[in-house]
């Protein structure tokens, strides 16, 4: 059996391609799911008719479940598409947010709730719609779909329309899959967008990097443990290509004379992107199924581009087939188009298209920070090493997007008329402001100057928190036609979910949206509560290292192998994969005058154990020698932080010793990571 392993890649090449929530249907109830996560979508689909009734949908409307996500407290978020009397409704998607008991507490409608057009009888012939689709396309070797009769959620109201899909190859060799929506009553073109997301760039070097490969009989293949694999297209424009193989697991030579060098960087980027989503955001790849994706290199002839086509990443070799477009950012950017497609599915035009493109810029930058490669130092620029402009300047600037000469810094009512690569500017600006704050600041040796559109001063909360908030907004609240106002609503709500309504994080997220001229909506942060009496646990966030704790050597760490909840330091117990016992403890006093004393800590558990029934590895939390909480390898959700609480009322007026103690058995690691330990009240 082939065994995934870690290989070495030498001198690879790199480059970069470039409804608001209405009032909930109060009290509407549907039975809570009773099966595991793998069966949630099927269970919800079986209950779709009852759900449609509970949501008050009209006659003839039917729901199709796209995805279901579950929060640690058991709340669910069910994402639906709709049909109307059998016609697919483009833009009819919605998200039903439910309590663990099944009560609908809110609904996110895309565009509007109503989807009924004035008529379901077309006045325009299907053939005329197909001709309109062909006229809209500039590709060669075209094929055109039959033209599907649909309902389209136009800004003016639901319209009966045809969706025509034209496929072909553009003049620059980029494949195209153009959707054209034609009004079935007037013949006017209502909308168009292309499934292929792409851009341009030139090559870079990343040096010798670790590479996930698979050992076979007498050779290795460029396939990692997640199933990400990389193929050589041989400069063709069709097919899947041939998976790279190597006899000694040392790949490439750092130049284009070895075709594997381009494969190294594409594969390294795909692996780092998967690891970022899994480790930081708790998402198992593009489709959240644990499946990897294919990367194709050496596409076309003199093709200076790269693209995501809905199933795979593809990279050209650039001018004279000598500059492969395989930079680290590109994997993060392009694979994130896949994540967007499989969550909010933001339409790639208008304001939603700008949000789509900015989301890929944000998470492409996030992957660069996560990889922290010394040859490609993380920064808030896009394509800074490509020199596409010929003068050493980046393609895009997140601190002040307008520096590229075309992007906007601020939202305005005309933003949606721009190309999506330029209407992305305000959200990129928001990401920088929320992460680092306004004004002049040096990060990683680079000096940025970021103004605000409203003259305010904004403080940053760090890029990791912003990424987590934006990912929750994307995966839980945004819908296909979301605009910048809906993005603010979704992000503020996500910040409240993750950090609290009165948290500094929520305030920073809202302030950064105001700073790009996106006005406040009904979703707001709460007023900051009065100061507490402080944390009775010293160095509860571990940012001072092992100070105030008595701990197993190395257990309090800033290692990047496991993320902190906040900051960089945390307590990491376990993770050995062999028999071991580790602990950390300190004593603190609970004041006798405390009114509602409580201990809280954030816990993240990941494990190599495959059992769903047996607790092999354990974490015991004790106060004064008495166990108050026990966790194990069975803890869910995996690889995501969850806050745990313990009532301290019984300890008022006492000094107690808090101890975290982990034990592992002889095989298969379990890591218990604890952060932000707080005792107060």
Secondary structure, DSSP 8 states (H G I E B T S, - for coil): --EEEEEEEEEEEE-------B---TT-B-----S-GGGHHHHHHHTHHHHHHHTT--TTEEEEEEEEEE-TTS-EEEEEEEEETTEEEET--EEEEE-TTSBEEEEEESS-S----S-SS-SS-HHHHHHHHHHH---EEEEE---EEEEEEETTEEEEEEEEEEEEE-TTS-EEEEEEEEETTT--EEEEEES-EEE----EEEEEEEEEEEE-SSSEESB-TTS-EEEE-TT-SSS--EE-EESSSEE--SSTTSTHHHHHHHHHHHHHHHHHHHHHH---TTTTSS---EEEEEESSS---EEE-SSEEEEE--GGG-S----HHHHHHHHHHHHHHTTT---SSHHHHHHHHHHHHHHHHHHHHHH--TTS---SEESTTT-TTSSS--SEESSSGGGGSS--SS--TTGGGS-HHHHTHHHHHHHHHHHHBSEEEEETTEEEEE--SSS---B---HHHHHHHHHHIIIII--TT--HHHHHHHHHHHHHHHH-TTSHHHHHHHHHHHHTT----S----------S--SSTTTT-TTTTTT-EE-TT-EE--TTS--SSSS-EEEEE--SSSEEEEEEEEEE--TT-SS-EEEEEEEEEES---SS---SEEEEEETTEEEEEEETT-SSTTS-EEEEEE-GGGTT-EEEEEEEEEE-SSS-EEEEEEEEEEE-
